[in-house]
Amino acid sequence: MPKPARRFESSTKLRGFHHDWGGYLDETRSEAERFHEDFQNAVRLAAELGVENVVTFAGCPGESETSQNPVWVTCPWPNDFSRVVDWQWTEKVIPYWTEQDKFLRENGVRVAIEPHPGFVVYNSETSLRLRQSCGDSIGVNFDPSHLFWQQMDPVACIKELAKENALYHFHAKDTAIYRDNTSLNGVLDTKSYRDEMNRSWIFRTVGYGHGEDVWRDIISALQLVGYKGAVSIEHEDSLMSVNEGFQKAAQFLKGLLIQERIGEIWWT
């Protein structure tokens, strides 16, 4: 596994510390222990700095105690797949994150799990399953880009997660879907991110995958459910430099963010 990168998620309130990512549930014990130690050190550091959230991924176990790599199951049949998913959650995922919920409470920090295919938490249902099974120190880092390419509706997901008070952090990142490729191959794509011409989708700077109408709806949904956290630009657009991609995202969002929420509706 690659060594995890670490970076702060910028915001005026220092709401998020990003520990990017960890094989806490990896069957290779030395790797799992290293990532686990990194995660807990990030939580301790967040507590010292007064940072509210640590952002990371849920991890993904293998299919048994003897496996050497993660196994992400995407369908229930053959029946072996269903048995693997049940084993992963019962024997690995729930015990691990239940213990981390206790650790987070002791430190006064929350973890914002970023749903992403390849991990056991990849959509709204699995996000809420983790929270409901393990504790409410565990919430969600909401990244629309990972939902777009799964054909999910970010607005519907925001509302669903907010019902459970599970929205802890927000990444502003976009995805462009290439319909000529998805019409042939669907949205599951293991080709390199550098192979932009042939991929079914690629990550884009905000506004280059979906237009203002879509992003206005997303920002309005955050306002509607009372989200008060950071809107953190995450730039992973392979078609733009770091600086240009960030600048374009900031300029795009500047006109969409709602700065002032009214106290009382004045016209009725």
Secondary structure as GFF3:
##gff-version 3
##sequence-region A 1 268
A	DSSP	beta_strand	5	9	.	.	.	ID=ss1
A	DSSP	beta_strand	16	20	.	.	.	ID=ss2
A	DSSP	alpha_helix	29	49	.	.	.	ID=ss3
A	DSSP	beta_strand	53	56	.	.	.	ID=ss4
A	DSSP	alpha_helix	79	87	.	.	.	ID=ss5
A	DSSP	pi_helix	88	93	.	.	.	ID=ss6
A	DSSP	alpha_helix	94	107	.	.	.	ID=ss7
A	DSSP	beta_strand	110	113	.	.	.	ID=ss8
A	DSSP	alpha_helix	124	134	.	.	.	ID=ss9
A	DSSP	beta_strand	138	142	.	.	.	ID=ss10
A	DSSP	alpha_helix	144	148	.	.	.	ID=ss11
A	DSSP	alpha_helix	154	163	.	.	.	ID=ss12
A	DSSP	beta_strand	167	172	.	.	.	ID=ss13
A	DSSP	beta_strand	174	177	.	.	.	ID=ss14
A	DSSP	alpha_helix	179	185	.	.	.	ID=ss15
A	DSSP	beta_strand	201	204	.	.	.	ID=ss16
A	DSSP	alpha_helix	212	224	.	.	.	ID=ss17
A	DSSP	beta_strand	231	233	.	.	.	ID=ss18
A	DSSP	alpha_helix	242	254	.	.	.	ID=ss19
###
